Amino acid sequence: MLAVALGLSSAVCWGLADFLGGLQSRSVRVLAVLLVSQAAGLIAIAVALAIVQPDLPPVGDLWPPAAAGLAGALALSAFYRALAIGTMSIVAPISSTGATLPVIVGIATGDRPSAVQVLGIVAAVGGVVLASRELDEDRPTPAPARASVALALIAALGFGAFFIGMKAGADASVPWALFAARAASVTAVLAAVVALRVPLPTAPRRLGALALVGLLDAGANGLYAAAATEGLLSVVAVLGALYPVSTVLLARAVLGERVRRIQEVGIVTALAGVALIAAG
């Protein structure tokens, strides 16, 4: 039950971070959003490390989370851009289908979820697919909408790789895995910002909003890493990938995005899947 609670908490934090990050990406360059938010998260993680002072694991154990951080940075850059040009209620669920990668890896490496949990995984993933259905299937899809779907699929692959790498690093040390992942992502994004000469925001209010995105994302990463040490990868990854539920609900409540009945069914199905996973 602890793994389930941590996994669901990570999904809520990711959903909030993604909604806010997507909003910011509509008025600020994506790389600028990433650099400020990721740097804020790195500072928070570094402070936590200084307080907790965990033992440093072998360097070899930090390569998987570092690779996960790079995959996560690529995923977030594609994801935030997709959220900026597309419909959040569609983009977010599509991006979460990357959870199928850790499910496959988890089962291939020995995870044996119960029959009830398998049913829950199928329901959760199926719910995400239903929630990602287009709003007007009988009309031609505009180019930005098509591009947002393609970017969401790229994000899905990156998020799936992040789930796998972070699980491997968390087994050695959760705090150091978080630091390695965030340090790698900040380094990569900083290099891109410098190379492309991307201007950074300077308004305190804007910086504060971006810092909040980074803190929520870092918190979600920590909750997921902790959950990964308590439960099966194939189960915890699916729970973490339910972040679109809160993103979709926020997009509907705050932005007034129209959600079709089939998308509502998808959200309910995903939540039912979570209940089955928890019951297993």
C-alpha positions in Angstrom: 0.0 0.0 0.0 2.9 2.4 0.6 4.1 2.0 -2.9 0.6 2.7 -4.2 0.3 5.9 -2.1 3.7 7.1 -3.1 3.0 6.3 -6.8 -0.3 8.2 -6.8 1.2 11.1 -5.0 3.9 11.4 -7.6 1.2 11.4 -10.3 -0.6 14.3 -8.6 2.6 16.3 -8.3 3.6 15.6 -11.9 0.1 16.5 -13.1 0.3 19.9 -11.4 3.8 20.5 -12.6 2.9 19.6 -16.2 -0.2 21.9 -16.2 1.8 24.8 -14.9 4.8 24.1 -17.1 2.5 23.8 -20.2 0.9 27.2 -19.3 4.3 28.8 -18.9 5.5 27.4 -22.3 2.8 29.3 -24.1 4.6 32.6 -23.3 8.2 31.6 -22.6 10.6 29.5 -24.7 10.4 25.8 -23.7 14.2 25.6 -23.1 14.0 28.6 -20.8 11.1 27.0 -18.9 13.1 23.8 -18.6 16.3 25.5 -17.4 14.8 27.6 -14.7 12.5 24.9 -13.4 15.0 22.1 -13.5 17.7 24.3 -11.8 15.2 25.1 -9.0 14.6 21.4 -8.5 18.4 20.7 -8.5 18.9 23.3 -5.8 16.2 21.8 -3.7 17.7 18.3 -4.1 21.2 19.5 -3.3 19.9 21.1 -0.1 18.2 17.9 0.9 21.4 16.0 0.2 23.3 18.3 2.5 20.8 17.8 5.2 20.4 14.0 5.0 24.0 13.3 3.9 23.3 9.8 2.5 26.2 7.5 1.7 27.5 7.9 -1.9 26.8 4.7 -3.9 29.3 3.4 -6.4 29.6 5.7 -9.5 28.4 2.9 -11.7 25.0 3.0 -9.9 24.5 6.6 -10.8 24.7 6.1 -14.6 21.2 4.8 -15.0 19.5 7.8 -13.2 21.8 10.2 -15.1 20.7 8.6 -18.3 17.1 8.8 -17.0 17.6 12.5 -16.4 18.7 13.1 -20.0 15.7 11.1 -21.3 13.5 13.1 -18.9 14.8 16.4 -20.2 14.1 15.4 -23.8 10.7 14.2 -22.8 9.8 17.4 -21.0 11.0 19.6 -23.9 8.8 17.7 -26.3 6.0 17.5 -23.8 5.9 21.2 -22.8 6.0 22.2 -26.5 3.1 19.8 -27.2 1.1 21.3 -24.3 1.8 24.8 -25.6 0.5 24.2 -29.1 -2.0 21.4 -28.6 -4.9 20.5 -26.4 -3.7 19.6 -22.9 -6.6 17.1 -22.4 -5.3 15.1 -25.3 -1.5 15.6 -25.1 -1.1 14.6 -21.5 -2.8 11.2 -21.7 -0.9 10.3 -24.9 2.4 11.1 -23.2 1.7 8.7 -20.4 1.5 5.7 -22.6 5.3 5.5 -22.1 4.4 3.6 -19.0 4.1 0.5 -21.2 7.9 0.4 -21.5 8.7 -0.1 -17.8 5.8 -2.6 -17.6 7.4 -4.7 -20.3 10.9 -4.3 -18.8 9.5 -5.1 -15.3 7.8 -8.3 -16.4 10.7 -9.3 -18.5 13.1 -9.0 -15.5 11.0 -10.9 -13.0 8.1 -8.8 -11.9 5.1 -11.0 -11.2 2.0 -8.8 -10.6 -1.1 -10.5 -9.4 -4.0 -11.2 -11.7 -6.0 -8.3 -10.2 -3.0 -5.9 -10.7 -2.6 -7.0 -14.3 -6.3 -6.2 -14.8 -5.6 -2.8 -13.2 -2.6 -2.1 -15.4 -4.7 -2.9 -18.5 -7.5 -0.7 -17.3 -5.2 2.2 -16.4 -3.4 2.1 -19.8 -6.7 1.6 -21.7 -8.2 4.5 -19.8 -5.4 6.7 -20.9 -5.9 5.7 -24.5 -9.6 6.5 -24.3 -8.8 9.8 -22.7 -6.6 10.7 -25.6 -9.2 10.4 -28.3 -9.5 13.5 -30.5 -12.3 16.0 -29.8 -13.6 16.2 -33.4 -12.7 13.0 -35.2 -15.0 13.9 -38.2 -13.0 17.1 -39.0 -9.5 17.5 -40.5 -6.8 17.7 -37.8 -4.9 21.1 -37.9 -1.2 20.9 -38.3 -0.4 22.1 -34.7 -2.7 19.4 -33.4 -0.9 16.7 -35.4 2.5 18.1 -34.3 1.4 18.1 -30.7 0.4 14.4 -30.9 3.8 13.5 -32.5 5.6 15.4 -29.7 3.5 13.7 -27.1 4.6 10.3 -28.5 8.3 11.4 -28.3 7.6 12.5 -24.7 6.1 9.1 -24.0 9.3 7.3 -25.0 11.4 9.6 -22.9 9.2 9.3 -19.9 9.2 5.5 -20.2 13.0 5.5 -20.3 13.0 7.8 -17.3 10.9 5.4 -15.2 13.2 2.6 -16.0 16.5 4.4 -15.3 15.2 6.0 -12.1 14.1 2.7 -10.8 17.6 1.3 -11.3 19.2 4.2 -9.5 16.7 4.4 -6.7 17.5 0.8 -5.7 21.0 2.0 -4.9 20.2 5.4 -3.3 17.0 7.5 -3.8 18.6 10.9 -2.9 21.7 10.4 -5.1 19.6 9.0 -7.9 17.5 12.2 -7.9 20.6 14.3 -7.8 22.3 12.5 -10.7 19.2 12.7 -12.8 18.6 16.3 -12.2 22.3 17.3 -12.6 22.4 15.5 -16.0 19.2 17.2 -17.2 20.2 20.7 -16.1 23.6 20.3 -17.8 22.0 19.2 -21.0 19.4 22.0 -21.0 22.0 24.6 -20.1 24.2 23.5 -23.0 21.2 23.9 -25.4 20.3 27.3 -24.0 23.8 28.6 -24.4 24.2 27.1 -27.9 20.9 28.5 -29.1 21.2 31.8 -27.1 17.8 31.4 -25.6 16.7 34.4 -23.6 15.8 33.8 -20.0 12.9 35.4 -18.1 13.9 38.0 -15.5 10.5 39.0 -14.0 10.4 37.8 -10.3 6.8 36.6 -10.7 7.7 34.5 -13.8 10.8 33.1 -12.1 8.7 32.2 -9.1 6.2 30.3 -11.2 8.9 28.4 -13.1 10.6 27.6 -9.8 7.3 26.1 -8.5 7.1 23.9 -11.6 10.6 22.6 -10.9 9.9 22.0 -7.2 6.7 20.0 -8.0 8.6 18.0 -10.6 11.5 17.3 -8.2 9.0 16.3 -5.5 7.2 14.0 -8.0 10.5 12.4 -9.0 11.4 11.8 -5.3 8.0 10.2 -4.6 8.3 8.0 -7.6 11.8 6.9 -6.7 10.7 6.0 -3.2 7.7 4.1 -4.6 10.0 2.2 -7.0 12.0 0.9 -4.0 8.8 -0.4 -2.3 6.9 -1.9 -5.2 7.1 -3.6 -8.6 8.4 -1.5 -11.5 5.5 -2.7 -13.7 3.0 -1.4 -11.1 4.6 1.7 -9.8 5.4 3.1 -13.3 1.7 2.8 -14.2 0.7 4.6 -11.1 3.1 7.4 -11.8 1.9 7.6 -15.4 -1.6 8.6 -14.2 -0.5 12.2 -14.0 -2.7 13.1 -17.0 -5.8 12.7 -14.9 -5.0 15.8 -12.8 -3.7 17.7 -15.9 -6.9 17.0 -17.8 -9.1 18.0 -14.9 -7.1 21.3 -14.4 -7.3 22.0 -18.2 -11.0 21.6 -18.1 -11.6 23.6 -14.9 -9.1 26.5 -15.5 -8.9 26.7 -19.3 -12.4 25.5 -20.2 -11.1 22.8 -22.5 -14.0 20.6 -23.8 -13.7 16.9 -22.9 -15.8 14.4 -24.8 -17.8 11.7 -23.0 -15.4 9.0 -24.2 -12.5 11.0 -22.6 -14.5 11.1 -19.3 -15.0 7.3 -19.5 -11.2 7.0 -20.0 -10.4 9.0 -16.9 -12.9 6.9 -14.8 -11.4 3.7 -16.3 -7.9 4.8 -15.4 -9.0 5.5 -11.8 -10.6 2.1 -11.6 -7.4 0.6 -12.8 -5.6 2.3 -9.9 -8.1 0.9 -7.5 -7.5 -2.6 -8.8 -3.7 -2.2 -8.6 -4.1 -1.1 -5.0 -6.4 -4.0 -4.2 -4.0 -6.5 -5.7 
